[in-house]
Amino acid sequence: MTVFKAFLKIVSKNKFILILYSGILILFGGINIQTIENNPTNFTATKPTIAIINNDKNEGITKSLTDYLAKNSDVLEAKTEDEARDGLFYRDIHYIIKIPENYNDNFLDGKSPNLEIRKTSNYRSSFAEILLSRFLKVASLYQTESEEIITEKVKNTLSEEVTVEISSKVDTSRFMKPTIYYNFASYSILACLIYIICTILASFKNQTIKNRNLISSTSYKAINRNLLISNLLFAGILWLLYVLSSIFLIGKDTMFTPEGLLYIVNSFAFTLLATTIAFFIGNLISSKDAINGVTNVVALGSSFLCGVFVPLSMLPDSVVGFAHLIPTYYYVTTNDTIQNLENLNFESLQPIIINIIILLSFSLLFFILTALLNN
């Protein structure tokens, strides 16, 4: 009981650190979740606004061009070139195409008449440029044909559409919120446990406290056992707090599902791992001044390298290859796998089970290393 009271006293003195890391998780987790809600991932095609200044007769290839652009974009009638440029300046127009005189005749003669282009620097103007480029490439294929054949073939070719069949029906956006939350939670869990457990172990390594423990009736093994139980209890409470926070931020409909349970189980395995890592580091260092630095190096370093702050898909291959040596990588990979689950069966759960076993294996490794240090 004396050890447990001392444990609570140390935790109480460092409650600001707990509030800080927990607040970071809840703040950034809530911001990311709100961002996803306000910016859905569903794709909606947006047509660019194009102004066409036609100085040629509206016939032949010129008419085919204007008809094609009118079908695939919002064509804005501009009375003068100055009016079109004003629209471009105020972003009411994204792309201006000026068709010169005799464009159709020059094209039929085998020439390559130039179109005068003015554009903005956003994605809609890029889309308009793709439309124009597509038309010109197709038209050039039939340039040696007669006017009637060119216009007919260009129209038929450009009217062809590709049918896309979605083979995967999983809605990955549904579990994007818990993936982001629980990935970020690894940083808070690791930082909190390393800082608090190392601080507690360093306090008990103080020479005055060690001398008192030596003359007390409680054995050295009993003190260590009570410390282990106290720290495990603290880790369990911290994990439970973060799970309850996820239910509050993400919602019961998502977390009270088989996939939600997998996130929770994975976070429990990681919390156990973080506890053993903290014990190992706490037995290596004795200075309280070094704890803050070690916490930042381990927690921030593993988070940056293993896809917590930046998705693994965006990291260089060399970094991802090195991340395989860090336990956090398997935790993050499991969360990403859960997000993309199509159905729940042994085959789909196999990589998740393997990753959790790897986390538990790392936990056992750090436990053994800690035991060797204490002998």
C-alpha positions as CSV (number, residue, x, y, z in Angstrom):
1,M,0.0,0.0,0.0
2,T,2.9,2.4,0.8
3,V,4.3,1.8,-2.7
4,F,0.9,2.5,-4.3
5,K,0.5,5.7,-2.3
6,A,3.9,6.9,-3.5
7,F,3.0,5.9,-7.0
8,L,-0.2,8.0,-6.8
9,K,1.7,11.0,-5.4
10,I,4.2,11.0,-8.2
11,V,1.4,10.6,-10.8
12,S,-0.5,13.5,-9.2
13,K,2.6,15.7,-9.4
14,N,2.9,15.0,-13.1
15,K,-0.8,15.3,-14.0
16,F,0.0,18.3,-16.2
17,I,1.9,16.0,-18.6
18,L,-1.0,13.5,-18.7
19,I,-3.4,16.4,-19.4
20,L,-1.1,17.8,-22.1
21,Y,-0.6,14.5,-24.1
22,S,-4.3,13.6,-23.7
23,G,-5.4,17.0,-24.7
24,I,-3.2,16.8,-27.8
25,L,-4.8,13.5,-28.8
26,I,-8.4,14.8,-28.2
27,L,-7.7,18.2,-29.9
28,F,-6.0,16.9,-33.0
29,G,-8.2,13.8,-33.2
30,G,-11.3,16.0,-33.0
31,I,-9.9,18.4,-35.6
32,N,-9.1,15.6,-38.1
33,I,-12.5,14.0,-37.6
34,Q,-14.2,17.3,-38.1
35,T,-12.1,17.9,-41.3
36,I,-13.3,14.5,-42.7
37,E,-16.9,15.3,-42.0
38,N,-16.7,18.7,-43.7
39,N,-14.7,17.3,-46.6
40,P,-16.1,14.0,-47.8
41,T,-13.9,11.9,-50.0
42,N,-16.5,11.2,-52.6
43,F,-15.4,12.5,-56.0
44,T,-17.6,14.9,-58.0
45,A,-16.5,16.0,-61.4
46,T,-16.5,19.8,-61.9
47,K,-16.7,21.4,-65.3
48,P,-14.4,24.3,-66.1
49,T,-15.8,27.6,-67.4
50,I,-14.5,28.3,-70.9
51,A,-14.8,31.5,-73.0
52,I,-14.6,30.9,-76.8
53,I,-13.7,33.8,-79.0
54,N,-14.5,32.4,-82.5
55,N,-13.2,34.5,-85.4
56,D,-13.8,31.7,-87.9
57,K,-17.0,30.4,-89.5
58,N,-18.8,28.0,-87.2
59,E,-18.6,25.0,-89.5
60,G,-16.5,21.9,-90.1
61,I,-13.7,21.2,-87.5
62,T,-14.4,24.6,-85.9
63,K,-18.0,23.6,-85.1
64,S,-16.9,20.2,-83.9
65,L,-14.5,21.9,-81.5
66,T,-17.0,24.3,-80.1
67,D,-19.7,21.6,-79.8
68,Y,-17.3,19.3,-77.9
69,L,-16.3,22.0,-75.5
70,A,-19.9,23.0,-74.9
71,K,-20.8,19.4,-74.1
72,N,-17.9,18.9,-71.6
73,S,-17.6,22.4,-70.0
74,D,-19.6,25.5,-69.2
75,V,-19.1,27.8,-72.2
76,L,-19.5,31.5,-71.3
77,E,-20.4,33.8,-74.1
78,A,-17.9,36.8,-74.1
79,K,-18.8,39.7,-76.3
80,T,-15.3,41.0,-76.5
81,E,-11.8,39.7,-75.8
82,D,-11.4,42.3,-73.0
83,E,-14.6,41.0,-71.4
84,A,-13.2,37.5,-71.4
85,R,-9.9,38.6,-69.9
86,D,-11.8,40.4,-67.1
87,G,-13.6,37.2,-66.4
88,L,-10.3,35.4,-66.3
89,F,-8.9,37.9,-63.8
90,Y,-11.9,37.6,-61.5
91,R,-11.8,33.7,-61.9
92,D,-15.3,33.7,-63.4
93,I,-13.6,32.1,-66.4
94,H,-10.9,29.5,-66.2
95,Y,-9.9,29.1,-69.8
96,I,-10.0,31.3,-72.9
97,I,-9.7,29.9,-76.4
98,K,-9.4,32.2,-79.3
99,I,-10.0,30.6,-82.7
100,P,-8.3,32.5,-85.5
101,E,-9.8,33.3,-89.0
102,N,-9.8,30.4,-91.5
103,Y,-9.0,27.9,-88.8
104,N,-11.2,25.2,-90.5
105,D,-9.7,25.8,-94.0
106,N,-6.1,25.8,-92.7
107,F,-6.7,22.6,-90.8
108,L,-8.2,20.9,-93.8
109,D,-5.2,22.0,-95.9
110,G,-2.9,19.9,-93.6
111,K,-1.6,22.9,-91.6
112,S,-1.4,23.1,-87.8
113,P,-3.2,26.4,-87.1
114,N,-2.5,27.8,-83.6
115,L,-5.2,28.5,-81.0
116,E,-4.5,31.4,-78.7
117,I,-4.9,30.3,-75.1
118,R,-5.2,32.2,-71.8
119,K,-5.8,30.4,-68.6
120,T,-5.8,30.5,-64.8
121,S,-3.4,28.4,-62.7
122,N,-5.9,26.1,-61.0
123,Y,-7.1,22.5,-61.6
124,R,-10.1,23.6,-63.7
125,S,-7.9,25.2,-66.3
126,S,-5.9,22.0,-66.4
127,F,-9.0,20.0,-67.0
128,A,-9.9,22.4,-69.9
129,E,-6.5,22.0,-71.3
130,I,-6.9,18.2,-71.2
131,L,-10.2,18.5,-73.1
132,L,-8.7,20.7,-75.8
133,S,-5.6,18.5,-76.1
134,R,-7.8,15.4,-76.4
135,F,-9.8,16.9,-79.2
136,L,-6.8,18.1,-81.2
137,K,-5.0,14.7,-80.9
138,V,-8.1,12.9,-82.2
139,A,-8.7,15.4,-85.0
140,S,-5.1,15.1,-86.2
141,L,-5.5,11.4,-86.7
142,Y,-8.1,12.0,-89.4
143,Q,-6.6,15.2,-90.8
144,T,-6.1,13.7,-94.3
145,E,-9.8,12.8,-94.7
146,S,-12.5,15.0,-96.1
147,E,-14.3,17.6,-93.9
148,E,-17.5,15.4,-93.5
149,I,-15.5,12.3,-92.6
150,I,-13.3,14.2,-90.2
151,T,-16.2,15.7,-88.3
152,E,-18.1,12.4,-88.2
153,K,-15.1,10.3,-87.0
154,V,-14.0,12.9,-84.4
155,K,-17.6,13.0,-83.0
156,N,-17.8,9.2,-82.8
157,T,-14.4,8.8,-81.3
158,L,-14.9,11.4,-78.6
159,S,-18.3,10.2,-77.7
160,E,-17.0,6.8,-76.7
161,E,-17.0,6.3,-72.9
162,V,-15.2,3.8,-70.7
163,T,-17.4,1.8,-68.3
164,V,-15.7,1.5,-64.9
165,E,-16.8,-1.4,-62.7
166,I,-16.0,-1.2,-59.0
167,S,-14.8,-4.6,-57.8
168,S,-14.4,-3.5,-54.2
169,K,-17.6,-2.4,-52.4
170,V,-15.9,-1.6,-49.0
171,D,-16.6,1.9,-47.7
172,T,-13.1,2.9,-46.4
173,S,-14.3,6.4,-45.5
174,R,-16.5,4.9,-42.7
175,F,-13.5,3.8,-40.7
176,M,-11.2,6.7,-41.6
177,K,-12.0,8.5,-38.4
178,P,-11.0,5.6,-36.0
179,T,-7.9,5.0,-38.1
180,I,-6.7,8.6,-37.8
181,Y,-7.7,8.7,-34.1
182,Y,-6.1,5.4,-33.0
183,N,-3.0,6.0,-35.2
184,F,-2.4,9.3,-33.4
185,A,-3.3,7.7,-30.0
186,S,-0.1,5.7,-30.3
187,Y,1.9,8.9,-29.8
188,S,0.0,9.9,-26.7
189,I,0.0,6.4,-25.2
190,L,3.8,6.0,-25.7
191,A,4.7,9.5,-24.5
192,C,2.5,9.4,-21.4
193,L,3.6,5.9,-20.3
194,I,7.3,6.5,-20.9
195,Y,7.3,9.9,-19.1
196,I,5.3,8.7,-16.1
197,I,6.8,5.3,-15.6
198,C,10.3,6.5,-16.1
199,T,9.7,9.3,-13.6
200,I,8.3,6.8,-11.0
201,L,11.2,4.4,-11.5
202,A,13.7,7.3,-11.3
203,S,12.1,8.5,-8.0
204,F,12.5,5.1,-6.5
205,K,16.1,5.0,-7.6
206,N,16.8,8.1,-5.4
207,Q,19.5,7.2,-2.9
208,T,17.5,8.4,0.1
209,I,14.4,6.4,-0.9
210,K,16.6,3.4,-1.7
211,N,18.1,3.5,1.8
212,R,14.6,3.7,3.4
213,N,13.5,0.8,1.3
214,L,16.5,-1.3,2.4
215,I,15.6,-0.9,6.1
216,S,11.8,-1.3,5.6
217,S,10.0,-4.5,6.3
218,T,8.9,-4.8,2.6
219,S,11.3,-6.8,0.5
220,Y,12.9,-5.5,-2.7
221,K,11.0,-8.0,-4.8
222,A,7.7,-7.0,-3.2
223,I,8.4,-3.3,-4.0
224,N,9.2,-4.1,-7.6
225,R,6.1,-6.3,-7.8
226,N,3.9,-3.5,-6.4
227,L,5.5,-1.0,-8.8
228,L,4.8,-3.3,-11.8
229,I,1.1,-3.8,-10.7
230,S,0.7,0.0,-10.1
231,N,2.1,0.9,-13.5
232,L,0.0,-1.8,-15.3
233,L,-3.1,-0.4,-13.6
234,F,-2.1,3.1,-14.6
235,A,-1.6,2.0,-18.2
236,G,-5.0,0.2,-18.2
237,I,-6.8,3.3,-16.9
238,L,-5.0,5.5,-19.6
239,W,-6.0,3.0,-22.3
240,L,-9.6,2.9,-21.1
241,L,-9.7,6.7,-21.0
242,Y,-8.6,6.9,-24.7
243,V,-11.1,4.2,-25.7
244,L,-14.0,6.1,-24.1
245,S,-12.7,9.3,-25.8
246,S,-12.9,7.5,-29.2
247,I,-16.4,6.4,-28.5
248,F,-17.4,10.0,-27.7
249,L,-15.5,11.6,-30.7
250,I,-16.2,9.0,-33.3
251,G,-19.6,7.6,-32.2
252,K,-21.1,4.4,-31.0
253,D,-22.3,3.4,-34.5
254,T,-18.7,3.0,-35.6
255,M,-16.9,1.9,-32.5
256,F,-19.6,-0.7,-31.4
257,T,-18.9,-2.8,-34.5
258,P,-16.6,-5.8,-35.1
259,E,-14.1,-3.4,-36.8
260,G,-14.4,-1.0,-33.9
261,L,-13.5,-3.8,-31.5
262,L,-10.4,-4.6,-33.6
263,Y,-9.2,-1.0,-33.2
264,I,-9.7,-1.3,-29.4
265,V,-7.9,-4.7,-29.2
266,N,-5.0,-3.4,-31.3
267,S,-4.7,-0.4,-29.0
268,F,-4.7,-2.6,-26.0
269,A,-1.8,-4.7,-27.4
270,F,0.1,-1.5,-28.1
271,T,-0.6,-0.1,-24.6
272,L,0.9,-3.3,-23.2
273,L,3.9,-2.9,-25.5
274,A,4.3,0.8,-24.5
275,T,4.3,-0.2,-20.8
276,T,7.1,-2.7,-21.3
277,I,9.1,-0.2,-23.4
278,A,8.7,2.4,-20.6
279,F,9.9,-0.2,-18.0
280,F,12.9,-1.0,-20.1
281,I,13.8,2.7,-20.6
282,G,13.1,3.4,-16.9
283,N,15.7,0.8,-15.9
284,L,18.3,2.2,-18.2
285,I,18.2,5.9,-17.1
286,S,18.3,7.3,-13.6
287,S,18.3,11.0,-14.3
288,K,15.0,12.8,-14.3
289,D,16.4,15.5,-16.5
290,A,16.9,12.9,-19.3
291,I,13.3,11.6,-19.2
292,N,11.7,14.4,-21.2
293,G,14.4,14.1,-24.0
294,V,14.0,10.3,-24.2
295,T,10.3,10.6,-24.3
296,N,10.4,13.0,-27.3
297,V,12.9,11.0,-29.1
298,V,11.1,7.6,-28.8
299,A,7.5,8.8,-29.1
300,L,8.0,11.5,-31.8
301,G,10.7,9.5,-33.7
302,S,8.5,6.3,-34.0
303,S,5.5,8.4,-34.9
304,F,7.2,10.2,-37.7
305,L,8.9,7.0,-39.1
306,C,5.9,4.7,-38.8
307,G,3.0,6.6,-40.4
308,V,1.3,8.2,-37.4
309,F,1.7,11.8,-38.5
310,V,2.3,11.1,-42.2
311,P,0.6,8.2,-43.9
312,L,2.9,5.2,-44.8
313,S,1.9,5.5,-48.4
314,M,3.5,9.0,-48.6
315,L,6.8,8.0,-46.9
316,P,9.9,7.0,-49.0
317,D,10.5,3.3,-49.4
318,S,13.8,3.5,-47.4
319,V,11.9,5.0,-44.4
320,V,9.2,2.4,-44.6
321,G,11.8,-0.4,-44.8
322,F,13.5,0.9,-41.6
323,A,10.1,1.3,-39.9
324,H,9.7,-2.5,-40.0
325,L,12.2,-2.6,-37.1
326,I,9.9,-0.4,-35.0
327,P,6.9,-1.9,-33.2
328,T,4.7,1.2,-33.9
329,Y,4.8,0.3,-37.6
330,Y,2.8,-3.0,-37.0
331,Y,0.3,-1.1,-34.9
332,V,-0.3,1.5,-37.6
333,T,-0.4,-1.1,-40.4
334,T,-3.1,-3.0,-38.4
335,N,-5.3,0.1,-38.2
336,D,-4.9,0.8,-41.9
337,T,-5.8,-2.9,-42.7
338,I,-8.9,-2.7,-40.5
339,Q,-10.0,0.4,-42.5
340,N,-9.9,-1.5,-45.8
341,L,-11.5,-4.7,-44.6
342,E,-14.2,-6.0,-47.1
343,N,-15.4,-8.8,-44.9
344,L,-14.5,-10.5,-41.7
345,N,-13.1,-14.0,-42.0
346,F,-10.0,-15.8,-41.0
347,E,-8.2,-14.9,-44.3
348,S,-8.9,-11.2,-44.0
349,L,-8.1,-11.2,-40.2
350,Q,-4.8,-13.1,-40.6
351,P,-2.5,-10.1,-41.2
352,I,-4.2,-8.3,-38.3
353,I,-3.6,-11.3,-36.0
354,I,0.0,-11.6,-37.1
355,N,0.7,-7.9,-36.4
356,I,-0.9,-8.1,-32.9
357,I,1.3,-11.2,-32.2
358,I,4.3,-9.2,-33.3
359,L,3.4,-6.5,-30.9
360,L,3.0,-9.0,-28.1
361,S,6.3,-10.5,-29.1
362,F,8.0,-7.1,-28.8
363,S,6.4,-6.8,-25.4
364,L,7.8,-10.1,-24.3
365,L,11.2,-9.1,-25.6
366,F,11.3,-5.8,-23.6
367,F,10.0,-7.6,-20.5
368,I,12.9,-10.1,-20.7
369,L,15.4,-7.4,-21.3
370,T,14.1,-5.5,-18.3
371,A,14.3,-8.7,-16.2
372,L,18.0,-9.2,-17.3
373,L,18.8,-5.6,-16.3
374,N,17.4,-6.1,-12.8
375,N,19.4,-9.3,-12.2
